[in-house]
Amino acid sequence: METMCAQKTHQDLEAKISPPQSLGSFEMGRNDVNVVCTYGKIAVWFGRKVPDYIIAQVLIGISKVDPSTVHEFEIICDFDEITEYESKGYILVSYGKTAGGYRVNYSIPFSNKKALFHLSRFVLEELQKGEVRKDFYWNGSDCDIQRLYKEFSNNIDSWELKAINYKTEPQTNR
């Protein structure tokens, strides 16, 4: 069955993602990074030993497919640090006084290369303490998920499809 996507991917993938079934989740990755896509969220796990260039390729790949993707995070910091984060391309969502400083919520837009660069540095710093999980919010469709898979498999060595779960089926792997 033919998909409605403008950009065609290889037939193996098209056979797996095709109407009338709609995706529940799509899992892909390699041994040091795992990506699970749903319509509203891209959940990424980075293993401790993931190279910095792979982190960058994942973030840049997502931004190419859907630049409206965002990452939201909360931090407690001093008042003067709030503008430091804004200078990195982060968008201030809200802040309020709390014990130990200010509780600040930011949105990191994937359309901003500077913000993505700082997000990748932040992930690298966190990896020194252990594995890292990040949720990115997007409005991805079946076509966007296919484009993301193609983007990663074309640019990241050893990238593979791990599991596809459809909304109409019980959750099963492969």
BELTAPE-V289763 format. One record per pair of residues at least 24 apart in sequence whose ideal C-beta (glycine too) atoms are under 10 Angstrom apart, sorted by the first residue. I is the first residue (numbers start at 1). J is the second residue. Records with the same first field share a line. If there is no record, write none. Layout:
I = J / J
This chain:
3 = 142 / 143 / 146
4 = 141 / 142 / 143
5 = 141 / 142 / 143 / 144 / 145 / 146 / 147 / 150
6 = 143 / 147
7 = 65 / 143 / 146 / 147 / 150 / 151
8 = 146 / 150
9 = 143 / 146 / 147 / 149 / 150 / 151 / 153 / 154
10 = 146 / 149 / 150 / 153
12 = 161
13 = 145 / 146 / 149 / 150 / 153 / 161 / 164
14 = 146
16 = 146 / 149 / 161 / 164 / 166
17 = 142 / 143 / 145 / 146 / 149 / 161 / 164 / 166
18 = 142
19 = 142
20 = 166 / 168
21 = 142 / 164 / 166 / 167 / 168 / 169
22 = 141 / 142 / 166 / 167 / 168
23 = 140 / 141 / 142 / 145 / 146 / 164 / 165 / 166 / 167
24 = 164 / 165 / 166 / 167 / 168 / 169 / 170 / 171
25 = 145 / 163 / 164 / 165 / 166 / 167 / 171
26 = 140 / 142 / 145 / 146 / 148 / 149 / 161 / 162 / 163 / 164 / 165 / 166
27 = 160 / 161 / 162 / 163 / 164 / 165 / 173 / 174
28 = 145 / 148 / 149 / 152 / 153 / 156 / 159 / 160 / 161 / 162 / 163 / 164
29 = 58 / 152 / 156 / 158 / 159 / 160 / 161 / 162
30 = 54 / 152 / 156 / 157 / 158 / 159 / 160 / 162
31 = 158 / 160
32 = 131 / 158
33 = 57 / 58 / 132 / 152 / 156 / 158 / 159
34 = 133 / 162
35 = 61 / 62 / 136 / 145 / 148 / 149 / 152 / 159 / 162
36 = 135 / 162 / 163 / 165
37 = 62 / 65 / 136 / 138 / 140 / 142 / 144 / 145 / 146 / 148 / 149 / 164
38 = 138 / 140 / 145 / 165 / 167
39 = 138 / 139 / 140 / 141 / 142 / 144 / 145 / 167
40 = 135 / 137 / 138 / 139 / 140
41 = 69 / 135 / 136 / 137 / 138 / 140
42 = 66 / 69 / 71 / 110 / 134 / 135 / 136 / 137 / 138 / 140 / 144 / 145 / 148
43 = 133 / 134 / 135 / 136
44 = 71 / 123 / 132 / 133 / 134 / 135 / 136
45 = 131 / 132 / 133 / 134
46 = 123 / 124 / 126 / 127 / 131 / 132 / 133 / 134
47 = 127 / 130 / 131 / 132
48 = 127 / 128 / 129 / 130 / 131 / 132
49 = 127 / 131
50 = 123 / 124 / 127 / 131 / 132
51 = 124
52 = 120 / 121 / 123 / 124 / 127
53 = 120 / 156
54 = 120 / 152 / 155 / 156 / 157 / 158 / 159
55 = 119 / 120 / 121 / 122 / 123 / 124 / 127 / 132 / 134
56 = 116 / 117 / 119 / 120 / 121 / 123 / 124
57 = 120 / 151 / 152 / 155 / 156 / 157 / 159
58 = 120 / 123 / 134 / 136 / 148 / 151 / 152 / 155 / 156 / 159
59 = 108 / 110 / 113 / 115 / 116 / 117 / 119 / 120 / 123 / 134 / 136
60 = 110 / 113 / 116 / 117 / 120 / 151 / 155
61 = 147 / 148 / 149 / 150 / 151 / 152 / 153 / 154 / 155 / 156 / 159
62 = 110 / 116 / 136 / 138 / 140 / 144 / 148 / 151 / 152
63 = 109 / 110 / 111 / 112 / 113 / 115 / 116 / 136 / 151
64 = 110 / 147 / 148 / 151 / 155
65 = 110 / 138 / 140 / 143 / 144 / 145 / 146 / 147 / 148 / 149 / 150 / 151 / 152
66 = 110 / 111 / 136 / 137 / 138 / 139 / 140 / 141 / 144 / 147 / 148
67 = 109 / 110 / 111 / 112 / 138
68 = 109 / 110 / 111 / 137 / 138 / 139 / 140
69 = 108 / 109 / 110 / 111 / 116 / 136 / 137 / 138 / 139 / 140 / 144 / 148
70 = 106 / 107 / 108 / 109 / 110 / 111 / 112 / 115 / 136 / 137 / 138
71 = 106 / 107 / 108 / 109 / 110 / 115 / 116 / 119 / 122 / 123 / 134 / 135 / 136 / 137
72 = 105 / 106 / 107 / 108 / 135 / 136 / 137
73 = 104 / 105 / 106 / 107 / 108 / 119 / 122 / 134 / 135
74 = 103 / 104 / 105 / 106
75 = 101 / 102 / 103 / 104 / 105 / 106
76 = 100 / 101 / 102 / 103 / 104
77 = 101 / 102 / 103 / 104
78 = 102
79 = 104
82 = 106
85 = 115 / 118
86 = 115
87 = 114 / 118
88 = 112 / 114 / 115 / 117 / 118 / 119 / 121 / 122
89 = 113 / 114 / 115 / 116 / 117 / 118 / 119
90 = 114 / 115 / 118 / 119 / 122
91 = 115
107 = 137
108 = 134 / 136
110 = 136 / 137 / 138
